[in-house]
Amino acid sequence: MSGASEAMLLGLVVLVGTLMVAMIGSTYLLLRLREAETRLHEKEDQHQGILDRLQENEYRLRTIIESEPECVKLQAADGTVLEINPAGLRLLDAGRPEDIIGTKIYDVVAQEYKDIYRENMRRVFAGEAVVYEFKSITLKGRVCWMETHAVPLRDARGAVYALLGITRDITEHKWAEEQGRRHQTELARVARLSTMGEMATGLAHELNQPLSAIANFARGCIRRLRSGDVAPADLIEPLE
């Protein structure tokens, strides 16, 4: 074989080897790519599964909150209402969520209770769970008493980002308390009057005998004066 033929054969071998290496490399890369795609799809499926579960949990929680007969609301640190359920809208005489959401909760708190409400909100955002009562004036001007159980909501870092409050109308309860206080006051007044009456009766009884004796003595003096048995001057000393 001539030198030219050997050189050509060697070049062909090198070319074939290079092509085989390239094919093997491509096949390996393709396999790695498919493995990566498979893992990516698995991760996507896992991620989608997590999202689906989160959505299910959110739907379940929202269903519970919206069917809750008491007012449930979320408030920001400045008093802005972030969320409120239908029961809360009814409690505040609001026709639509936008009538309340985005407004300050202080707008429906009676003036004399605004400072108390702010102090309790401050305690919640400091990490406390609190229970407080306050007088409210609804969007229709209706005055009522409310009781709120409030707890802090925390983010993943533990920072308080909202207040979760459950509020109920206690107007009838407060009215019953007031009626009870009035009843107790009336009973105490009647008891005092009864005691005074008993004291007056006892005093009258105590005074009755000496007063009767005085009256009898006076009548006797009058009879003696009329009969002329005694001079008026003679009665002065006994009367004194």
Backbone as CSV, one residue per row, in Angstrom:
resi,resn,N_x,N_y,N_z,CA_x,CA_y,CA_z,C_x,C_y,C_z
1,MET,0.870,-1.177,0.000,0.000,0.000,0.000,0.906,1.225,0.000
2,SER,0.529,2.149,-0.847,1.355,3.338,-0.991,1.158,4.260,0.190
3,GLY,2.043,5.223,0.349,1.949,6.171,1.459,0.701,7.006,1.376
4,ALA,0.264,7.336,0.168,-0.947,8.155,0.005,-2.169,7.394,0.473
5,SER,-2.193,6.095,0.153,-3.345,5.279,0.566,-3.389,5.146,2.079
6,GLU,-2.225,4.969,2.692,-2.181,4.856,4.155,-2.653,6.148,4.816
7,ALA,-2.229,7.246,4.266,-2.635,8.534,4.841,-4.141,8.729,4.716
8,MET,-4.674,8.323,3.560,-6.124,8.451,3.359,-6.888,7.560,4.326
9,LEU,-6.369,6.330,4.524,-7.029,5.396,5.435,-6.983,5.914,6.857
10,LEU,-5.828,6.464,7.232,-5.692,6.999,8.589,-6.647,8.174,8.803
11,GLY,-6.761,9.010,7.793,-7.680,10.157,7.910,-9.120,9.689,8.055
12,LEU,-9.448,8.619,7.301,-10.811,8.084,7.372,-11.100,7.524,8.753
13,VAL,-10.090,6.820,9.326,-10.266,6.253,10.668,-10.484,7.362,11.691
14,VAL,-9.679,8.411,11.557,-9.820,9.545,12.499,-11.191,10.181,12.362
15,LEU,-11.646,10.340,11.122,-12.959,10.948,10.892,-14.074,10.104,11.486
16,VAL,-13.980,8.781,11.241,-15.011,7.885,11.784,-14.998,7.919,13.302
17,GLY,-13.777,7.924,13.874,-13.677,7.970,15.335,-14.268,9.242,15.901
18,THR,-13.964,10.338,15.204,-14.507,11.630,15.669,-16.023,11.635,15.612
19,LEU,-16.552,11.097,14.508,-18.015,11.039,14.373,-18.642,10.157,15.450
20,MET,-17.980,9.032,15.752,-18.518,8.137,16.784,-18.504,8.810,18.158
21,VAL,-17.386,9.506,18.435,-17.322,10.228,19.725,-18.425,11.269,19.803
22,ALA,-18.620,11.972,18.676,-19.659,13.002,18.649,-21.040,12.383,18.843
23,MET,-21.261,11.229,18.186,-22.557,10.560,18.321,-22.783,10.085,19.750
24,ILE,-21.696,9.501,20.333,-21.823,9.027,21.724,-22.102,10.206,22.653
25,GLY,-21.362,11.307,22.413,-21.579,12.502,23.246,-22.985,13.041,23.095
26,SER,-23.462,13.064,21.853,-24.820,13.563,21.613,-25.857,12.673,22.286
27,THR,-25.617,11.349,22.159,-26.549,10.407,22.798,-26.571,10.599,24.309
28,TYR,-25.373,10.792,24.887,-25.273,10.996,26.340,-25.983,12.282,26.751
29,LEU,-25.726,13.334,25.978,-26.377,14.609,26.290,-27.887,14.510,26.147
30,LEU,-28.310,13.759,25.113,-29.742,13.577,24.906,-30.373,12.828,26.070
31,LEU,-29.668,11.790,26.532,-30.173,11.038,27.685,-30.253,11.920,28.927
32,ARG,-29.183,12.724,29.133,-29.189,13.627,30.292,-30.305,14.653,30.182
33,LEU,-30.531,15.128,28.968,-31.598,16.102,28.757,-32.961,15.491,29.052
34,ARG,-33.136,14.242,28.581,-34.416,13.571,28.851,-34.607,13.334,30.347
35,GLU,-33.510,12.947,31.027,-33.598,12.761,32.478,-33.968,14.078,33.169
36,ALA,-33.327,15.155,32.701,-33.627,16.468,33.291,-35.079,16.858,33.035
37,GLU,-35.557,16.580,31.799,-36.951,16.881,31.481,-37.899,16.067,32.349
38,THR,-37.527,14.780,32.549,-38.364,13.919,33.393,-38.427,14.466,34.809
39,ARG,-37.238,14.847,35.351,-37.215,15.396,36.710,-37.987,16.706,36.783
40,LEU,-37.853,17.521,35.720,-38.578,18.791,35.686,-40.079,18.557,35.688
41,HIS,-40.522,17.580,34.877,-41.954,17.261,34.849,-42.421,16.760,36.214
42,GLU,-41.572,15.942,36.858,-41.928,15.452,38.188,-42.053,16.609,39.174
43,LYS,-41.073,17.554,39.092,-41.125,18.720,39.969,-42.361,19.565,39.676
44,GLU,-42.662,19.716,38.388,-43.852,20.481,38.021,-45.111,19.812,38.542
45,ASP,-45.154,18.480,38.431,-46.313,17.747,38.943,-46.433,17.919,40.453
46,GLN,-45.268,17.832,41.154,-45.285,18.021,42.603,-45.739,19.434,42.955
47,HIS,-45.173,20.396,42.209,-45.541,21.795,42.454,-47.023,22.021,42.200
48,GLN,-47.532,21.443,41.117,-48.946,21.582,40.804,-49.802,20.913,41.873
49,GLY,-49.316,19.758,42.363,-50.041,19.076,43.433,-50.121,19.930,44.682
50,ILE,-48.992,20.583,45.008,-48.980,21.473,46.173,-49.935,22.642,45.964
51,LEU,-49.888,23.230,44.749,-50.795,24.338,44.440,-52.252,23.903,44.536
52,ASP,-52.548,22.718,44.022,-53.921,22.210,44.081,-54.375,22.043,45.525
53,ARG,-53.486,21.483,46.368,-53.853,21.293,47.779,-54.044,22.635,48.482
54,LEU,-53.162,23.592,48.154,-53.300,24.922,48.751,-54.611,25.575,48.334
55,GLN,-54.957,25.423,47.056,-56.212,25.989,46.579,-57.407,25.312,47.234
56,GLU,-57.320,23.994,47.415,-58.395,23.268,48.089,-58.540,23.742,49.533
57,ASN,-57.385,23.900,50.212,-57.423,24.361,51.600,-57.977,25.781,51.690
58,GLU,-57.547,26.630,50.747,-58.045,28.010,50.740,-59.548,28.030,50.489
59,TYR,-60.013,27.225,49.554,-61.444,27.159,49.259,-62.219,26.656,50.472
60,ARG,-61.674,25.618,51.116,-62.334,25.063,52.296,-62.400,26.101,53.416
61,LEU,-61.272,26.799,53.639,-61.231,27.813,54.690,-62.172,28.966,54.379
62,ARG,-62.180,29.403,53.123,-63.067,30.504,52.747,-64.532,30.096,52.890
63,THR,-64.845,28.851,52.557,-66.220,28.371,52.717,-66.631,28.398,54.182
64,ILE,-65.719,27.963,55.053,-66.005,27.967,56.490,-66.224,29.391,56.986
65,ILE,-65.322,30.308,56.579,-65.414,31.694,57.038,-66.691,32.355,56.533
66,GLU,-67.023,32.135,55.265,-68.194,32.794,54.698,-69.498,32.227,55.252
67,SER,-69.470,30.993,55.735,-70.676,30.411,56.329,-70.733,30.634,57.840
68,GLU,-69.680,31.218,58.416,-69.638,31.487,59.850,-70.705,32.526,60.211
69,PRO,-71.559,32.241,61.225,-72.635,33.180,61.570,-72.152,34.446,62.262
70,GLU,-70.902,34.448,62.765,-70.350,35.640,63.399,-69.491,36.406,62.393
71,CYS,-69.265,37.672,62.686,-68.425,38.514,61.830,-66.968,38.077,61.929
72,VAL,-66.347,37.782,60.786,-64.922,37.443,60.727,-64.252,38.455,59.806
73,LYS,-63.197,39.095,60.301,-62.553,40.134,59.492,-61.047,40.138,59.718
74,LEU,-60.332,40.641,58.700,-58.890,40.871,58.784,-58.658,42.369,58.733
75,GLN,-57.782,42.863,59.626,-57.475,44.287,59.665,-55.968,44.510,59.609
76,ALA,-55.569,45.575,58.931,-54.168,45.988,58.908,-53.864,46.795,60.163
77,ALA,-52.584,47.096,60.363,-52.165,47.799,61.579,-52.770,49.193,61.684
78,ASP,-53.080,49.817,60.553,-53.660,51.158,60.592,-55.180,51.141,60.690
79,GLY,-55.758,49.951,60.864,-57.204,49.840,61.005,-57.947,49.578,59.714
80,THR,-57.235,49.484,58.597,-57.895,49.205,57.313,-58.464,47.790,57.299
81,VAL,-59.712,47.667,56.877,-60.348,46.351,56.770,-59.869,45.688,55.483
82,LEU,-59.224,44.525,55.614,-58.684,43.809,54.459,-59.671,42.789,53.904
83,GLU,-60.344,42.085,54.795,-61.332,41.072,54.405,-62.447,41.074,55.440
84,ILE,-63.648,40.717,55.006,-64.771,40.578,55.936,-65.776,39.615,55.315
85,ASN,-66.397,38.784,56.133,-67.340,37.792,55.611,-68.758,38.365,55.538
86,PRO,-69.698,37.647,54.907,-71.063,38.160,54.768,-71.729,38.493,56.099
87,ALA,-71.463,37.685,57.138,-72.053,37.980,58.447,-71.574,39.333,58.960
88,GLY,-70.313,39.656,58.691,-69.783,40.954,59.099,-70.448,42.099,58.357
89,LEU,-70.712,41.893,57.069,-71.407,42.924,56.293,-72.795,43.173,56.864
90,ARG,-73.492,42.095,57.208,-74.835,42.251,57.785,-74.762,42.955,59.136
91,LEU,-73.756,42.603,59.939,-73.621,43.196,61.269,-73.435,44.707,61.179
92,LEU,-72.704,45.158,60.161,-72.417,46.587,60.012,-73.384,47.281,59.057
93,ASP,-74.455,46.574,58.660,-75.465,47.132,57.753,-74.853,47.573,56.424
94,ALA,-73.889,46.790,55.919,-73.247,47.087,54.635,-73.877,46.234,53.543
95,GLY,-74.179,46.847,52.407,-74.792,46.103,51.315,-73.795,45.361,50.453
96,ARG,-72.553,45.891,50.365,-71.535,45.296,49.496,-70.202,45.234,50.225
97,PRO,-69.330,44.280,49.858,-68.011,44.210,50.505,-67.229,45.510,50.384
98,GLU,-67.326,46.180,49.217,-66.552,47.412,49.022,-67.024,48.556,49.912
99,ASP,-68.204,48.401,50.543,-68.645,49.418,51.499,-67.784,49.406,52.758
100,ILE,-67.127,48.269,53.023,-66.318,48.122,54.237,-64.845,47.886,53.911
101,ILE,-64.574,46.968,52.976,-63.181,46.630,52.649,-62.465,47.864,52.099
102,GLY,-61.300,48.149,52.667,-60.531,49.318,52.254,-60.787,50.547,53.103
103,THR,-61.827,50.496,53.951,-62.111,51.619,54.848,-61.486,51.354,56.215
104,LYS,-61.466,52.375,57.060,-60.934,52.233,58.412,-62.038,51.720,59.337
105,ILE,-61.701,50.731,60.152,-62.681,50.155,61.070,-63.152,51.185,62.088
106,TYR,-62.306,52.209,62.347,-62.680,53.235,63.319,-63.908,54.021,62.879
107,ASP,-64.226,53.977,61.582,-65.393,54.707,61.083,-66.690,54.185,61.683
108,VAL,-66.707,52.933,62.127,-67.934,52.357,62.694,-67.808,52.148,64.205
109,VAL,-66.798,52.769,64.822,-66.620,52.684,66.272,-67.077,54.001,66.885
110,ALA,-67.910,53.930,67.933,-68.389,55.146,68.592,-67.207,55.973,69.097
111,GLN,-67.356,57.290,69.066,-66.256,58.202,69.381,-65.618,57.903,70.729
112,GLU,-66.446,57.643,71.739,-65.909,57.436,73.091,-65.162,56.116,73.248
113,TYR,-65.201,55.256,72.212,-64.505,53.962,72.284,-63.353,53.849,71.285
114,LYS,-63.088,54.896,70.515,-62.021,54.829,69.505,-60.652,54.589,70.143
115,ASP,-60.347,55.308,71.227,-59.037,55.143,71.876,-58.882,53.739,72.450
116,ILE,-59.950,53.217,73.049,-59.909,51.854,73.593,-59.675,50.853,72.467
117,TYR,-60.352,51.062,71.340,-60.195,50.153,70.197,-58.763,50.194,69.677
118,ARG,-58.197,51.400,69.550,-56.817,51.529,69.064,-55.831,50.841,70.005
119,GLU,-56.043,50.986,71.299,-55.140,50.356,72.263,-55.191,48.835,72.145
120,ASN,-56.370,48.280,71.965,-56.476,46.827,71.810,-55.848,46.359,70.498
121,MET,-55.972,47.151,69.441,-55.302,46.798,68.182,-53.789,46.816,68.361
122,ARG,-53.295,47.818,69.087,-51.850,47.895,69.339,-51.367,46.646,70.065
123,ARG,-52.137,46.171,71.039,-51.763,44.969,71.786,-51.727,43.745,70.873
124,VAL,-52.690,43.645,69.959,-52.714,42.498,69.038,-51.482,42.514,68.139
125,PHE,-51.138,43.677,67.591,-49.972,43.747,66.703,-48.663,43.653,67.478
126,ALA,-48.754,43.727,68.822,-47.588,43.450,69.660,-47.491,41.962,69.985
127,GLY,-48.499,41.181,69.516,-48.431,39.731,69.686,-49.421,39.143,70.662
128,GLU,-50.311,39.962,71.249,-51.272,39.460,72.234,-52.581,39.024,71.569
129,ALA,-53.283,38.128,72.259,-54.668,37.804,71.907,-55.553,38.521,72.923
130,VAL,-56.527,39.278,72.463,-57.323,40.103,73.369,-58.817,39.920,73.096
131,VAL,-59.604,40.249,74.123,-61.063,40.270,74.017,-61.515,41.636,74.521
132,TYR,-62.328,42.333,73.745,-62.746,43.665,74.170,-64.159,43.962,73.667
133,GLU,-64.829,44.848,74.410,-66.172,45.287,74.062,-66.125,46.754,73.645
134,PHE,-67.022,47.129,72.749,-67.085,48.524,72.324,-68.463,48.810,71.737
135,LYS,-68.785,50.087,71.705,-70.047,50.511,71.107,-69.790,50.883,69.652
136,SER,-70.673,50.416,68.771,-70.501,50.635,67.334,-71.686,51.405,66.765
137,ILE,-71.404,52.182,65.725,-72.449,52.864,64.967,-72.349,52.363,63.529
138,THR,-73.335,51.600,63.085,-73.277,50.955,61.772,-73.440,51.975,60.646
139,LEU,-73.311,51.499,59.415,-73.424,52.385,58.258,-74.805,53.020,58.145
140,LYS,-75.801,52.411,58.777,-77.152,52.976,58.766,-77.448,53.770,60.030
141,GLY,-76.418,53.980,60.872,-76.605,54.779,62.073,-77.152,54.018,63.261
142,ARG,-77.253,52.709,63.139,-77.767,51.897,64.248,-76.677,51.750,65.314
143,VAL,-77.040,52.030,66.570,-76.087,51.919,67.679,-76.213,50.534,68.301
144,CYS,-75.099,49.850,68.453,-75.133,48.518,69.051,-73.823,48.253,69.787
145,TRP,-73.876,47.272,70.663,-72.693,46.842,71.413,-72.099,45.614,70.740
146,MET,-70.756,45.559,70.678,-70.082,44.424,70.054,-68.955,43.921,70.945
147,GLU,-68.670,42.634,70.791,-67.547,42.006,71.495,-66.655,41.343,70.450
148,THR,-65.353,41.608,70.522,-64.403,41.069,69.547,-63.350,40.215,70.233
149,HIS,-63.113,39.028,69.663,-61.976,38.184,70.042,-60.946,38.350,68.926
150,ALA,-59.787,38.908,69.243,-58.792,39.230,68.217,-57.465,38.531,68.495
151,VAL,-56.853,38.005,67.427,-55.547,37.340,67.534,-54.648,37.851,66.410
152,PRO,-53.324,37.805,66.611,-52.403,38.233,65.554,-52.186,37.141,64.516
153,LEU,-52.071,37.524,63.252,-51.684,36.605,62.179,-50.230,36.893,61.819
154,ARG,-49.418,35.836,61.716,-47.984,35.996,61.471,-47.592,35.412,60.117
155,ASP,-46.553,36.000,59.517,-46.023,35.470,58.269,-44.977,34.399,58.563
156,ALA,-44.296,33.911,57.514,-43.330,32.819,57.680,-42.167,33.203,58.591
157,ARG,-41.880,34.503,58.697,-40.781,34.956,59.550,-41.226,35.238,60.975
158,GLY,-42.535,35.092,61.223,-43.043,35.314,62.569,-43.515,36.726,62.830
159,ALA,-43.449,37.593,61.823,-43.887,38.977,61.996,-45.410,39.065,61.867
160,VAL,-46.040,39.865,62.727,-47.490,40.046,62.677,-47.830,40.956,61.495
161,TYR,-48.672,40.469,60.590,-49.030,41.268,59.417,-50.512,41.639,59.377
162,ALA,-51.333,41.033,60.245,-52.760,41.362,60.243,-53.397,40.928,61.556
163,LEU,-54.564,41.489,61.809,-55.386,41.096,62.957,-56.553,40.275,62.448
164,LEU,-56.777,39.128,63.054,-57.953,38.313,62.764,-58.931,38.504,63.906
165,GLY,-60.102,39.042,63.595,-61.091,39.311,64.632,-62.405,38.608,64.367
166,ILE,-62.982,38.058,65.423,-64.326,37.475,65.361,-65.207,38.319,66.276
167,THR,-66.215,38.943,65.691,-67.037,39.914,66.415,-68.488,39.462,66.439
168,ARG,-69.132,39.658,67.588,-70.557,39.320,67.693,-71.320,40.470,68.336
169,ASP,-72.595,40.533,68.026,-73.474,41.568,68.566,-73.916,41.157,69.974
170,ILE,-73.606,41.993,70.967,-73.984,41.688,72.357,-74.960,42.733,72.890
171,THR,-75.665,43.410,71.969,-76.576,44.473,72.386,-77.636,43.955,73.347
172,GLU,-78.253,42.823,73.030,-79.286,42.274,73.911,-78.708,41.911,75.272
173,HIS,-77.493,41.371,75.268,-76.842,41.017,76.531,-76.589,42.266,77.370
174,LYS,-76.079,43.337,76.730,-75.826,44.581,77.457,-77.133,45.191,77.951
175,TRP,-78.188,45.092,77.134,-79.492,45.602,77.549,-79.998,44.835,78.767
176,ALA,-79.829,43.508,78.750,-80.254,42.691,79.893,-79.446,43.055,81.138
177,GLU,-78.140,43.299,80.959,-77.311,43.718,82.095,-77.814,45.041,82.667
178,GLU,-78.129,45.990,81.775,-78.612,47.294,82.224,-79.950,47.161,82.937
179,GLN,-80.833,46.321,82.391,-82.112,46.088,83.054,-81.904,45.466,84.424
180,GLY,-80.942,44.542,84.507,-80.640,43.917,85.789,-80.135,44.927,86.798
181,ARG,-79.250,45.843,86.347,-78.747,46.880,87.257,-79.875,47.793,87.723
182,ARG,-80.752,48.161,86.783,-81.884,49.014,87.167,-82.796,48.297,88.151
183,HIS,-82.997,47.008,87.917,-83.843,46.229,88.820,-83.230,46.171,90.216
184,GLN,-81.910,45.949,90.267,-81.236,45.908,91.559,-81.316,47.259,92.260
185,THR,-81.165,48.343,91.479,-81.270,49.684,92.063,-82.661,49.925,92.617
186,GLU,-83.685,49.496,91.869,-85.062,49.668,92.327,-85.330,48.834,93.576
187,LEU,-84.803,47.607,93.589,-84.975,46.771,94.776,-84.314,47.410,95.991
188,ALA,-83.116,47.978,95.771,-82.425,48.635,96.884,-83.227,49.829,97.384
189,ARG,-83.823,50.596,96.448,-84.636,51.751,96.848,-85.867,51.310,97.638
190,VAL,-86.535,50.261,97.143,-87.709,49.742,97.854,-87.316,49.235,99.232
191,ALA,-86.153,48.575,99.297,-85.689,48.068,100.592,-85.422,49.214,101.557
192,ARG,-84.829,50.308,101.041,-84.577,51.463,101.913,-85.880,52.071,102.402
193,LEU,-86.856,52.205,101.467,-88.153,52.753,101.859,-88.835,51.858,102.887
194,SER,-88.724,50.542,102.681,-89.329,49.607,103.626,-88.682,49.730,105.000
195,THR,-87.362,49.860,104.995,-86.649,50.011,106.267,-87.054,51.301,106.964
196,MET,-87.163,52.390,106.169,-87.581,53.663,106.750,-88.995,53.566,107.312
197,GLY,-89.875,52.833,106.590,-91.239,52.652,107.083,-91.266,51.884,108.392
198,GLU,-90.437,50.833,108.460,-90.367,50.062,109.699,-89.833,50.911,110.847
199,MET,-88.831,51.740,110.540,-88.277,52.610,111.576,-89.320,53.619,112.040
200,ALA,-90.083,54.169,111.063,-91.118,55.141,111.426,-92.197,54.488,112.283
201,THR,-92.571,53.251,111.916,-93.583,52.531,112.702,-93.088,52.280,114.118
202,GLY,-91.829,51.844,114.217,-91.262,51.594,115.541,-91.174,52.862,116.364
203,LEU,-90.763,53.967,115.692,-90.657,55.238,116.407,-92.028,55.718,116.868
204,ALA,-93.033,55.539,115.998,-94.392,55.940,116.375,-94.876,55.130,117.570
205,HIS,-94.533,53.842,117.559,-94.938,53.002,118.687,-94.247,53.440,119.977
206,GLU,-92.949,53.790,119.835,-92.199,54.223,121.007,-92.735,55.542,121.557
207,LEU,-93.188,56.423,120.650,-93.673,57.734,121.085,-95.134,57.717,121.507
208,ASN,-95.833,56.665,121.145,-97.275,56.625,121.369,-97.629,56.717,122.853
209,GLN,-96.933,55.936,123.703,-97.272,55.921,125.134,-96.989,57.259,125.819
210,PRO,-95.792,57.842,125.668,-95.586,59.146,126.319,-96.493,60.232,125.765
211,LEU,-96.787,60.174,124.462,-97.687,61.170,123.900,-99.100,60.996,124.456
212,SER,-99.516,59.747,124.634,-100.848,59.489,125.214,-100.917,60.013,126.642
213,ALA,-99.826,59.801,127.394,-99.795,60.281,128.782,-99.872,61.796,128.831
214,ILE,-99.138,62.446,127.909,-99.163,63.911,127.868,-100.556,64.405,127.518
215,ALA,-101.188,63.725,126.524,-102.531,64.133,126.118,-103.522,63.965,127.265
216,ASN,-103.421,62.840,127.968,-104.330,62.609,129.101,-104.126,63.653,130.191
217,PHE,-102.855,63.993,130.460,-102.566,64.989,131.491,-103.125,66.341,131.088
218,ALA,-102.962,66.671,129.781,-103.474,67.957,129.303,-104.990,68.008,129.424
219,ARG,-105.657,66.882,129.047,-107.114,66.856,129.157,-107.555,67.001,130.623
220,GLY,-106.805,66.370,131.527,-107.150,66.489,132.959,-107.011,67.920,133.454
221,CYS,-105.957,68.591,132.984,-105.756,69.985,133.383,-106.895,70.861,132.889
222,ILE,-107.307,70.580,131.627,-108.398,71.369,131.063,-109.672,71.160,131.865
223,ARG,-109.959,69.899,132.235,-111.173,69.615,133.008,-111.139,70.342,134.355
224,ARG,-109.996,70.342,135.007,-109.887,70.987,136.320,-110.044,72.490,136.184
225,LEU,-109.487,73.049,135.100,-109.647,74.485,134.904,-111.104,74.842,134.664
226,ARG,-111.782,74.007,133.875,-113.188,74.283,133.579,-114.065,74.128,134.822
227,SER,-113.689,73.168,135.661,-114.514,72.944,136.866,-114.259,73.994,137.934
228,GLY,-113.201,74.742,137.811,-112.861,75.766,138.794,-112.222,75.213,140.046
229,ASP,-111.812,73.958,140.042,-111.207,73.356,141.234,-109.800,73.867,141.486
230,VAL,-109.205,74.437,140.475,-107.816,74.853,140.624,-107.605,76.154,139.865
231,ALA,-106.706,76.954,140.385,-106.379,78.215,139.711,-105.362,77.935,138.602
232,PRO,-105.425,78.678,137.511,-104.466,78.462,136.413,-103.017,78.532,136.868
233,ALA,-102.745,79.428,137.809,-101.358,79.560,138.270,-100.866,78.287,138.936
234,ASP,-101.803,77.539,139.540,-101.395,76.302,140.219,-100.971,75.207,139.229
235,LEU,-101.362,75.346,137.963,-101.022,74.311,136.968,-99.726,74.606,136.213
236,ILE,-99.197,75.802,136.409,-97.993,76.168,135.654,-96.825,75.268,136.008
237,GLU,-96.630,75.058,137.310,-95.480,74.241,137.733,-95.589,72.796,137.248
238,PRO,-96.758,72.130,137.368,-96.851,70.751,136.845,-96.637,70.678,135.322
239,LEU,-97.125,71.703,134.628,-96.963,71.690,133.172,-95.512,71.895,132.763
240,GLU,-94.776,72.658,133.559,-93.366,72.850,133.251,-92.574,71.575,133.491
